[in-house]
């Protein structure tokens, strides 16, 4: 928290660490613990402290990246993402980050680059694959982004071997051959890795449905992933059948509806 020591997030972290020390060492806090036991307590206080933030995981991941790496991590960030990060920074009273986002947003070059936005989403999904919360956030944003314009879906299907420029960020496009292949690889991986996340499943299958319905070029790639995607569809439908009558099962019912739409798209694939 050295970059924003006076922010609300830094204060929250310090309070949580202080509480954790007291929770783990009530006797030591009162000064009655003997030295050997006190040393053990001090050691336990150095263990990681869990802090749960009920915020968008994808944006929090970017905020933490900035705290670690500084302004260079903002290079190449699309205008829409900068605005979202700026709002999150404002929520936590992180003045330096708010100002840096504002400075980049005042540059006309930060707007209108759809390819850069897609590349950024691919990077986020690649880096956040280990986290279901980050995957859920990024895949939902990708689904929304693809759904807003046919030109975006065509862009996602257009072959390219270029890498995204900019300090601190690079995609895996050169190895993947094109954005479409990388995107579908990542979606299939996310569905398999986070199989118990109904929200992610709905968004990932939604991305596949949009691409397959809008872009004939996407259908051979969907065919390449057919076994994994069909497994995901069947898993979603089973979860909806088991939990659909429960209040918490609404997520799976919505995911199953998207799975049915994707089944129709699969019929178009060679």
C-alpha positions as CSV (number, residue, x, y, z in Angstrom):
1,X,0.0,0.0,0.0
2,X,3.0,2.3,-0.3
3,X,1.5,4.0,-3.4
4,X,-1.7,5.0,-1.6
5,X,-1.0,4.9,2.2
6,X,-3.9,7.2,3.0
7,X,-6.5,5.5,0.9
8,X,-9.6,3.8,2.4
9,X,-8.2,0.4,1.1
10,X,-4.9,0.9,3.0
11,X,-6.8,1.8,6.1
12,X,-9.0,-1.2,5.7
13,X,-6.0,-3.5,5.3
14,X,-4.3,-2.1,8.3
15,X,-7.4,-2.5,10.4
16,X,-7.8,-6.1,9.2
17,X,-4.2,-7.0,10.0
18,X,-4.5,-5.4,13.5
19,X,-7.7,-7.4,14.1
20,X,-6.1,-10.6,13.0
21,X,-3.2,-10.2,15.4
22,X,-5.7,-9.7,18.3
23,X,-7.8,-12.6,17.2
24,X,-4.8,-14.9,17.0
25,X,-3.1,-13.6,20.1
26,X,-5.7,-12.4,22.7
27,X,-3.4,-13.4,25.6
28,X,-0.3,-11.8,24.1
29,X,-2.3,-8.6,23.4
30,X,-3.0,-8.4,27.2
31,X,0.6,-8.8,28.0
32,X,0.2,-12.1,30.0
33,X,1.7,-14.6,27.5
34,X,5.1,-16.1,28.2
35,X,8.0,-15.5,25.8
36,X,8.0,-18.9,23.9
37,X,4.2,-18.8,23.3
38,X,4.4,-15.1,22.4
39,X,7.0,-15.9,19.8
40,X,4.7,-18.6,18.3
41,X,1.9,-16.0,18.2
42,X,4.1,-13.5,16.5
43,X,4.9,-16.1,13.9
44,X,1.2,-16.9,13.3
45,X,0.5,-13.2,12.9
46,X,2.8,-13.2,9.9
47,X,0.6,-15.7,8.1
48,X,-1.4,-14.2,5.2
49,X,-4.5,-12.3,6.3
50,X,-7.6,-12.8,4.2
51,X,-9.5,-9.7,3.2
52,X,-12.8,-10.2,1.4
53,X,-13.9,-7.3,-0.9
54,X,-17.4,-7.4,-2.3
55,X,-16.4,-5.6,-5.5
56,X,-15.9,-6.5,-9.1
57,X,-13.1,-9.0,-9.2
58,X,-11.7,-8.0,-12.6
59,X,-11.4,-4.4,-11.6
60,X,-9.9,-5.2,-8.2
61,X,-7.3,-7.3,-10.0
62,X,-6.3,-4.3,-12.1
63,X,-6.2,-2.1,-9.0
64,X,-3.9,-4.5,-7.2
65,X,-1.8,-4.7,-10.3
66,X,-1.4,-1.0,-10.2
67,X,-0.5,-1.1,-6.5
68,X,2.2,-3.6,-7.3
69,X,3.6,-2.2,-10.6
70,X,2.6,1.4,-10.8
71,X,1.6,3.5,-13.8
72,X,3.2,1.3,-16.4
73,X,0.4,-1.3,-16.0
74,X,-2.0,1.4,-17.4
75,X,-0.2,1.4,-20.7
76,X,-2.4,0.1,-23.5
77,X,-5.5,0.0,-21.3
78,X,-8.7,0.8,-23.2
79,X,-10.7,4.0,-22.3
80,X,-13.7,2.0,-21.0
81,X,-11.5,0.0,-18.7
82,X,-9.7,3.1,-17.5
83,X,-13.0,4.7,-16.6
84,X,-14.0,1.6,-14.6
85,X,-10.7,1.6,-12.8
86,X,-10.9,5.3,-12.1
87,X,-14.4,4.8,-10.5
88,X,-13.0,2.0,-8.4
89,X,-10.0,4.1,-7.4
90,X,-12.3,7.0,-6.5
91,X,-14.4,4.6,-4.3
92,X,-11.2,3.8,-2.3
93,X,-10.0,7.4,-2.3
94,X,-6.9,6.5,-4.3
95,X,-6.0,9.9,-5.6
96,X,-2.8,9.1,-7.5
97,X,-4.6,6.4,-9.5
98,X,-7.6,8.6,-10.2
99,X,-5.3,11.3,-11.5
100,X,-3.3,8.9,-13.7
101,X,-6.4,7.4,-15.2
102,X,-7.8,10.9,-15.8
103,X,-4.6,11.9,-17.5
104,X,-4.7,9.0,-19.9
105,X,-8.4,9.5,-20.6
106,X,-7.7,13.1,-21.6
107,X,-5.6,11.6,-24.4
108,X,-7.8,11.1,-27.5
109,X,-5.8,8.0,-28.4
110,X,-7.3,6.1,-25.4
111,X,-10.7,5.9,-27.2
112,X,-12.0,4.0,-30.2
113,X,-9.4,1.2,-30.5
114,X,-11.6,-1.9,-30.5
115,X,-8.7,-4.2,-31.3
116,X,-6.8,-3.0,-28.3
117,X,-9.9,-3.5,-26.1
118,X,-10.2,-7.1,-27.2
119,X,-6.5,-7.7,-26.8
120,X,-6.8,-6.3,-23.3
121,X,-9.6,-8.7,-22.4
122,X,-7.6,-11.6,-23.7
123,X,-4.7,-10.6,-21.5
124,X,-6.9,-10.2,-18.5
125,X,-8.5,-13.6,-19.0
126,X,-5.1,-15.3,-19.5
127,X,-3.7,-13.7,-16.4
128,X,-6.8,-14.3,-14.3
129,X,-7.5,-17.9,-15.3
130,X,-6.7,-19.3,-11.9
131,X,-9.4,-17.2,-10.2
132,X,-13.0,-18.0,-10.7
133,X,-14.0,-14.5,-9.6
134,X,-11.7,-12.8,-12.1
135,X,-12.7,-15.2,-14.9
136,X,-16.4,-14.5,-14.2
137,X,-15.9,-10.8,-14.4
138,X,-13.8,-10.8,-17.6
139,X,-15.9,-13.3,-19.4
140,X,-19.0,-11.4,-18.6
141,X,-17.4,-8.2,-19.9
142,X,-16.3,-10.0,-23.1
143,X,-19.9,-11.3,-23.6
144,X,-21.2,-7.8,-23.2
145,X,-18.5,-6.3,-25.5
146,X,-19.2,-8.9,-28.3
147,X,-23.0,-8.4,-28.0
148,X,-22.9,-4.7,-28.6
149,X,-21.8,-4.7,-32.2
150,X,-21.4,-7.1,-35.1
151,X,-18.2,-5.3,-36.1
152,X,-16.7,-6.5,-32.8
153,X,-17.6,-10.1,-33.5
154,X,-16.1,-9.8,-36.9
155,X,-13.0,-8.3,-35.4
156,X,-12.7,-11.3,-33.0
157,X,-12.9,-13.7,-35.9
158,X,-10.4,-11.8,-38.1
159,X,-7.0,-13.6,-38.3
160,X,-4.0,-11.7,-37.1
161,X,-0.5,-12.6,-36.0
162,X,0.4,-9.2,-34.5
163,X,1.1,-8.7,-30.9
164,X,-0.3,-5.8,-28.9
165,X,2.3,-3.2,-28.3
166,X,2.8,-1.2,-25.1
167,X,5.0,-1.5,-22.1
168,X,4.1,-4.2,-19.6
169,X,1.5,-6.0,-21.6
170,X,1.6,-8.6,-24.4
171,X,-0.9,-11.1,-25.7
172,X,-0.3,-14.8,-26.7
173,X,-1.6,-14.1,-30.2
174,X,1.6,-14.9,-32.0
175,X,1.5,-18.4,-30.6
176,X,-2.2,-18.8,-31.0
177,X,-2.3,-17.6,-34.6
178,X,-5.4,-15.4,-34.2
179,X,-7.6,-13.8,-31.6
180,X,-10.5,-16.2,-32.3
181,X,-8.4,-19.3,-31.5
182,X,-7.0,-17.8,-28.3
183,X,-10.4,-16.5,-27.2
184,X,-12.1,-19.9,-27.7
185,X,-9.2,-21.7,-26.1
186,X,-9.5,-19.5,-23.0
187,X,-13.3,-19.9,-22.8
188,X,-13.1,-23.6,-23.0
189,X,-10.4,-23.6,-20.4
190,X,-12.5,-21.4,-18.1
191,X,-15.6,-23.6,-18.5
192,X,-13.5,-26.7,-17.5
193,X,-11.5,-25.1,-14.7
194,X,-14.5,-23.4,-13.0
195,X,-17.2,-25.9,-13.8
196,X,-19.2,-25.1,-10.6
197,X,-19.7,-21.4,-11.6
198,X,-23.0,-20.9,-13.3
199,X,-22.6,-17.2,-14.0
200,X,-19.3,-17.9,-15.8
201,X,-20.8,-20.8,-17.7
202,X,-23.7,-18.6,-19.0
203,X,-21.3,-15.8,-20.1
204,X,-18.8,-18.2,-21.7
205,X,-21.5,-20.1,-23.6
206,X,-23.0,-16.7,-24.6
207,X,-19.7,-15.7,-26.1
208,X,-19.6,-18.9,-28.1
209,X,-23.2,-18.5,-29.2
210,X,-22.6,-14.9,-30.5
211,X,-19.5,-15.9,-32.4
212,X,-21.0,-19.0,-33.9
213,X,-24.2,-17.3,-35.0
214,X,-22.6,-14.2,-36.4
215,X,-19.3,-15.4,-37.9
216,X,-19.1,-18.4,-40.2
217,X,-15.3,-18.3,-39.6
218,X,-15.8,-19.1,-36.0
219,X,-17.6,-22.4,-36.6
220,X,-14.6,-24.5,-37.5
221,X,-13.0,-23.4,-34.3
222,X,-16.1,-24.2,-32.3
223,X,-16.0,-27.7,-33.9
224,X,-12.4,-28.1,-32.7
225,X,-13.7,-27.5,-29.1
226,X,-17.0,-29.4,-29.6
227,X,-16.2,-32.2,-27.1
228,X,-15.3,-29.8,-24.3
229,X,-18.1,-27.4,-25.0
230,X,-20.7,-30.2,-25.2
231,X,-19.4,-31.4,-21.8
232,X,-19.9,-27.9,-20.4
233,X,-23.5,-27.7,-21.9
234,X,-24.4,-31.1,-20.4
235,X,-23.0,-30.1,-17.1
236,X,-25.0,-26.9,-17.0
237,X,-28.2,-28.7,-18.0
238,X,-27.6,-31.3,-15.2
239,X,-27.1,-28.6,-12.6
240,X,-30.2,-26.8,-13.7
241,X,-32.2,-30.0,-13.4
242,X,-30.9,-30.7,-10.0
243,X,-30.9,-27.2,-8.5
244,X,-33.4,-25.4,-10.7
245,X,-36.2,-25.5,-8.2
246,X,-34.1,-23.9,-5.5
247,X,-33.7,-20.2,-5.1
248,X,-29.9,-20.4,-5.7
249,X,-30.6,-22.5,-8.8
250,X,-31.8,-19.6,-10.9
251,X,-28.3,-19.0,-12.1
252,X,-28.1,-22.5,-13.5
253,X,-31.6,-22.1,-15.2
254,X,-30.3,-19.0,-16.9
255,X,-27.1,-20.8,-17.9
256,X,-29.2,-23.7,-19.3
257,X,-31.2,-21.4,-21.4
258,X,-28.0,-20.1,-23.0
259,X,-26.8,-23.7,-23.4
260,X,-29.9,-24.4,-25.4
261,X,-29.1,-21.5,-27.7
262,X,-25.6,-22.7,-28.1
263,X,-26.8,-26.2,-29.0
264,X,-28.6,-24.6,-32.0
265,X,-25.5,-22.8,-33.0
266,X,-23.5,-26.1,-32.9
267,X,-25.8,-27.5,-35.5
268,X,-24.4,-24.9,-37.9
269,X,-20.8,-26.0,-37.3
270,X,-19.1,-28.5,-39.7
